Amino acid sequence: MSTGRPLKSVDYEVFGRVQGVCFRMYTEDEARKIGVVGWVKNTSKGTVTGQVQGPEEKVNSMKSWLSKVGSPSSRIDRTNFSNEKTISKLEYSSFNIRY
């Protein structure tokens, strides 16, 4: 997949009511729909964390979804993004839930 467009990687952590509300499953579905790769998992402190990689505009779509939409019964208080960088190639072949 060399589109000539820069690939981005970003880490995220979502705060709010995001566990026990199918947040990871919806995140996986949305990432696959948008066409980004990476992972998502629950943390022991009640947040959801992960990484997204893909073309910049797709990563931006996913960042917006992680900030504003989430799963239907979730409540997102805030989403922190960190380590945003340009990468030369994707480090994952798909988007998966980690346990």
Residue pairs with C-beta under 8 A, 6 or more apart in sequence:
1 90
3 55
5 55
5 56
5 57
6 55
6 56
6 86
7 53
7 54
7 55
7 56
7 86
7 87
7 88
7 89
7 90
8 53
8 54
8 55
8 56
8 59
8 84
8 85
8 86
8 87
9 38
9 51
9 52
9 53
9 59
9 83
9 84
9 85
9 86
9 87
9 91
10 51
10 52
10 53
10 59
10 63
10 81
10 82
10 83
10 84
10 85
11 49
11 50
11 51
11 81
11 82
11 83
11 84
12 49
12 50
12 51
12 52
12 63
12 66
12 79
12 80
12 81
12 82
13 43
13 47
13 48
13 49
13 79
13 80
13 82
14 23
14 47
14 48
14 49
14 66
14 70
14 76
14 78
14 79
15 47
15 76
15 77
15 78
15 79
15 80
16 70
16 74
16 75
16 76
16 77
16 78
17 73
17 74
17 75
18 46
18 47
18 48
18 70
18 71
18 74
18 75
18 76
19 42
19 46
19 47
19 48
21 70
21 71
21 72
21 73
21 74
22 71
22 72
22 73
23 40
23 48
23 70
23 71
23 74
24 40
24 41
24 42
24 48
24 97
25 71
25 97
26 70
26 71
26 72
26 74
27 40
27 48
27 50
27 66
27 70
27 71
27 95
27 97
28 40
28 95
28 96
28 97
30 62
30 65
30 69
31 37
31 38
31 40
31 52
31 62
31 95
32 94
32 95
34 54
34 58
34 61
34 62
34 65
35 54
35 55
35 58
36 52
36 53
36 54
36 58
36 59
36 62
36 95
37 52
37 53
37 54
37 90
37 91
37 92
37 93
37 94
37 95
38 50
38 51
38 52
38 53
38 54
38 92
38 95
39 50
39 51
39 92
39 95
39 96
39 97
39 98
40 48
40 49
40 50
40 95
40 96
40 97
40 98
41 48
41 49
41 50
41 97
41 98
41 99
42 48
43 49
50 98
52 59
52 62
52 63
52 66
52 95
53 59
53 87
53 90
53 91
53 92
54 62
54 90
63 79
63 81
66 76
66 79
67 76
67 78
67 79
68 76
69 76
70 76
